[in-house]
């Protein structure tokens, strides 16, 4: 594997988001809605036609609901956080992973939500348990990297396929610790040959989406969106208290689509609440109150998976996110 630096449109794109954040956000969203609608609608149609509810593409488990960054677009930044502090109970976490194992789940798993995973001191052990139970799943970890060290990467790398480091900054420059990581890994690739590390250059104050009205720096307008949305069809979103929500935009648990303390994982994923949401969103976001003014769109990852599933390439879909993930069973 390798370590690489990624940025949408490179330094030019970064500077555009810094100098004209609202204009850059508007242009980006228009482009994404134009280019991703066909695959999105095809996947939703296919999903709704299946006799049995297809498995999620991505299972998101937020193990702790806190972050240590100040990203102005995020509801979890240290200045905007409103949620009562929560960490997932060990027993509940193991139950969720065990249920995924019993289900034969081989899709994507991330112990990440509106948070910084490294703030959970159990994070390595939680990944270890997931890898033991889900040897064929694609496990990826996202972090802002502020407290990331080479030793922490060494600890967690046996249990994950990909590490995504979001380098949030006000200038196009790596933080000192991330620069150290980049230089070391670049010179010692054999030591990290079983993991792909991607550093994403992100502007700390950028304007992204309104996140269904919850974004601190971009409020929802009265505009209603007629486009559908992939997330209710692709993602199982679990908060630390075991509640199931519609997506990452619902960090305040407005939708409440299930409770893994009293229901099974498959009941939550295929139950009447989320089924009703899917039927509404399939007609357009404006048919579901929480989503009607939301301009969020996936960054392309789920579109790639959906395209491969529609082509019948389930194995390829489950490997999306890294080029050399053919033998996940060896990662133990």
C-alpha positions in Angstrom: 0.0 0.0 0.0 1.0 3.6 0.0 0.4 7.0 1.6 -0.9 9.8 -0.6 -2.2 13.3 -0.4 -5.6 14.1 -1.9 -7.5 17.3 -2.4 -10.5 18.1 -4.7 -9.0 20.2 -7.5 -5.7 20.4 -5.6 -4.3 23.6 -4.2 -6.5 25.6 -6.6 -9.7 24.0 -5.2 -8.5 24.6 -1.6 -7.9 28.3 -2.3 -11.3 28.6 -4.0 -13.0 27.2 -1.0 -11.0 29.6 1.2 -11.5 32.8 -0.8 -15.1 32.2 -2.0 -16.5 29.5 0.3 -20.2 30.0 -0.5 -19.6 30.2 -4.3 -17.4 27.1 -4.2 -20.0 25.2 -2.2 -22.8 26.1 -4.6 -20.7 25.2 -7.7 -19.6 21.9 -6.2 -23.1 20.8 -5.2 -24.6 21.7 -8.6 -21.9 19.6 -10.3 -22.5 16.6 -8.0 -26.3 16.7 -8.3 -25.9 16.8 -12.1 -23.3 14.0 -12.4 -24.6 11.5 -9.8 -28.3 11.5 -10.3 -28.5 8.7 -12.8 -26.6 6.0 -10.8 -28.3 7.2 -7.6 -31.8 6.8 -9.0 -30.9 3.5 -10.7 -29.7 2.1 -7.4 -32.7 3.3 -5.4 -35.0 1.7 -8.0 -33.1 -1.6 -7.8 -33.1 -1.5 -4.0 -36.9 -1.0 -3.8 -37.6 -3.8 -6.2 -35.8 -6.5 -4.2 -37.9 -9.0 -2.3 -35.5 -8.9 0.6 -34.0 -5.6 1.9 -30.4 -5.5 0.6 -27.7 -5.1 3.2 -26.3 -1.7 3.9 -23.2 -0.6 2.0 -21.7 1.2 5.0 -22.3 0.6 8.7 -21.4 3.7 10.7 -21.0 3.2 14.5 -20.3 6.3 16.4 -18.6 5.0 19.6 -18.1 8.4 21.3 -20.0 11.6 20.4 -17.2 14.2 20.8 -14.7 15.9 18.6 -11.6 18.0 19.3 -11.6 20.2 16.2 -13.2 23.6 15.3 -14.4 22.9 11.7 -17.0 25.6 11.2 -19.3 23.5 9.0 -19.8 20.7 11.6 -22.3 20.4 14.3 -19.8 18.4 16.4 -17.1 21.1 16.5 -16.1 22.1 20.0 -17.9 25.5 19.8 -21.2 24.1 18.5 -21.6 20.8 20.3 -25.0 20.4 21.9 -25.3 16.7 22.6 -25.0 15.2 26.0 -21.8 13.2 26.3 -22.1 9.5 25.3 -19.9 6.5 24.8 -21.2 3.2 23.4 -21.4 0.4 26.0 -19.0 -2.5 25.4 -21.8 -5.0 25.4 -23.9 -3.1 22.9 -21.0 -2.6 20.6 -20.1 -6.4 20.7 -23.8 -7.2 20.1 -23.9 -5.0 17.0 -20.7 -6.5 15.6 -21.9 -10.1 16.4 -25.1 -9.5 14.6 -23.2 -8.2 11.5 -21.1 -11.3 11.7 -24.2 -13.6 11.9 -25.7 -11.7 9.0 -22.7 -12.5 6.9 -21.9 -8.8 6.4 -18.9 -8.1 4.1 -19.5 -4.5 3.3 -17.9 -1.4 4.7 -17.6 -0.6 8.4 -16.4 2.6 10.1 -16.3 3.5 13.8 -17.0 7.1 13.0 -19.8 9.6 12.8 -20.0 13.2 13.9 -16.9 12.8 16.1 -13.2 12.1 16.4 -12.7 8.3 16.9 -9.3 8.7 18.6 -11.0 10.4 21.6 -12.3 6.9 22.5 -9.5 5.2 24.4 -10.9 1.8 23.4 -10.7 2.5 19.7 -7.9 0.0 18.9 -9.6 -2.8 20.8 -12.9 -2.0 19.2 -11.4 -2.3 15.8 -9.7 -5.5 16.8 -13.0 -7.1 17.8 -14.6 -5.9 14.6 -11.8 -7.4 12.5 -11.9 -10.7 14.3 -15.7 -11.0 13.7 -15.8 -9.5 10.2 -12.6 -10.7 8.5 -13.9 -9.9 5.0 -15.4 -6.5 5.7 -13.7 -3.3 4.5 -12.9 -1.5 7.7 -11.8 2.1 7.3 -11.1 4.8 9.9 -11.5 8.5 9.5 -9.7 11.0 11.8 -8.8 14.7 11.8 -5.3 13.6 12.8 -4.8 16.2 15.5 -3.8 13.6 18.1 -2.7 10.9 15.6 0.8 9.4 16.1 2.9 6.8 14.2 2.5 4.5 17.3 -1.3 4.8 17.1 -1.2 3.9 13.4 1.0 0.9 14.2 -1.5 -0.2 16.9 -4.6 0.0 14.7 -3.2 -1.0 11.2 -3.6 -4.8 11.7 -7.4 -4.3 12.0 -8.2 -1.7 9.3 -7.9 -1.6 5.5 -7.8 2.2 5.1 -6.9 5.2 7.2 -8.3 8.5 6.1 -6.6 11.6 7.7 -8.6 14.8 7.2 -6.0 17.5 7.5 -8.3 20.5 8.4 -6.3 23.7 8.3 -6.6 27.4 7.3 -3.8 27.0 4.8 -2.6 24.4 2.3 -0.2 22.8 4.7 0.1 19.6 6.7 0.0 19.8 10.5 3.4 19.1 12.0 2.4 15.6 13.3 0.8 14.7 10.0 3.8 15.9 8.1 6.0 13.7 10.3 3.7 10.7 9.5 3.7 11.4 5.8 7.5 11.6 5.6 8.1 8.5 7.7 5.5 6.3 6.0 6.8 7.4 2.6 10.2 6.2 3.5 9.1 3.0 5.3 6.3 1.7 3.0 7.1 -2.0 3.9 6.1 -1.3 7.5 2.7 -0.2 6.4 2.2 -2.4 3.4 -1.2 -3.8 4.5 -2.9 -0.4 4.9 -3.8 2.4 2.6 -3.3 5.9 4.1 -5.0 8.8 2.5 -4.4 12.4 3.7 -7.2 14.8 2.5 -6.4 18.5 2.5 -9.4 20.2 3.9 -10.1 23.9 4.6 -11.1 24.3 8.2 -13.7 27.0 7.6 -15.1 25.7 4.3 -18.8 25.8 3.6 -20.1 22.4 2.6 -23.8 21.5 2.9 -26.6 22.7 5.2 -26.9 19.2 6.7 -30.7 19.3 6.9 -30.4 22.7 8.7 -27.9 21.7 11.3 -24.7 23.1 9.8 -23.4 26.0 11.9 -22.2 27.9 8.9 -24.8 27.2 6.3 -28.5 27.3 7.3 -31.1 25.6 5.2 -33.3 27.8 3.1 -37.0 27.3 2.2 -35.9 25.7 -1.1 -37.2 22.1 -1.3 -35.2 19.5 -3.1 -36.9 17.1 -5.5 -33.8 14.9 -5.9 -33.7 11.6 -4.1 -30.8 10.7 -1.7 -28.7 7.6 -1.4 -28.0 7.5 2.3 -31.3 5.9 3.6 -30.5 3.1 1.1 -26.8 2.7 1.7 -26.0 3.6 5.3 -26.9 2.1 8.7 -26.2 5.0 11.1 -25.8 4.1 14.8 -25.2 6.6 17.6 -23.5 5.7 20.9 -26.8 5.1 22.7 -27.8 2.5 20.2 -30.3 4.6 18.3 -30.6 4.4 14.5 -30.9 7.5 12.5 -31.4 8.4 8.9 -27.8 9.6 8.2 -24.9 11.8 9.4 -27.0 14.9 9.1 -29.2 13.8 12.0 -26.7 14.0 14.9 -29.4 15.3 17.2 -31.5 12.1 16.7 -34.5 13.8 15.2 -35.5 10.8 12.9 -35.3 7.9 15.5 -35.7 5.0 13.2 -34.8 2.2 15.6 -33.2 1.3 18.9 -30.6 -1.5 19.1 -31.1 -1.8 22.8 -34.6 -3.3 22.2 -34.5 -4.4 18.5 -32.2 -6.4 16.4 -30.0 -4.8 13.8 -32.0 -6.4 10.9 -35.2 -5.2 12.4 -34.0 -1.7 12.5 -32.6 -1.9 8.9 -35.7 -3.4 7.4 -38.4 -2.2 9.8 -41.5 -0.1 9.0 -40.0 3.2 10.1 -37.1 3.2 7.7 -39.1 1.5 5.0 -41.5 4.4 5.1 -38.7 6.9 4.9 -37.2 5.1 1.9 -40.5 5.1 0.0 -40.8 8.9 0.6 -37.2 9.8 -0.2 -37.3 7.6 -3.4 -39.9 10.1 -4.7 -37.8 13.1 -3.7 -36.4 14.6 -0.6 -39.4 17.0 -0.5 -41.6 14.0 0.4 -39.9 13.6 3.8 -39.9 16.5 6.3 -36.4 16.0 7.7 -34.9 15.9 4.2 -36.9 18.3 2.2 -34.5 21.3 2.6 -31.3 19.3 2.8 -28.6 19.8 0.1 -26.3 17.1 1.4 -24.8 14.7 -1.2 -22.4 11.9 -0.8 -18.8 12.7 -1.9 -18.9 9.9 -4.5 -17.8 6.9 -2.5 -21.3 5.4 -2.3 -22.0 6.1 -5.9 -19.0 4.0 -6.8 -20.2 1.2 -4.7 -23.8 1.4 -6.1 -22.5 1.3 -9.7 -20.6 -1.9 -9.0 -23.5 -3.5 -7.2 -25.8 -2.7 -10.2 -23.1 -4.3 -12.5 -23.2 -7.5 -10.3 -19.7 -6.9 -9.0 -20.4 -7.4 -5.3 -16.8 -8.3 -4.4 -15.6 -5.1 -6.2 -18.2 -3.1 -4.4 -17.0 -4.4 -1.0 -13.4 -3.5 -1.9 -14.1 0.1 -3.0 -12.0 2.5 -1.0 -8.6 0.7 -1.6 -7.0 -0.9 -4.7 -5.3 -3.9 -3.1 -7.8 -5.4 -0.7 -8.2 -8.8 -2.2 -7.2 -10.8 0.8 -8.8 -9.2 3.9 -8.7 -12.5 5.8 -5.0 -12.1 6.3 -5.5 -9.0 8.3 -5.6 -10.6 11.7 
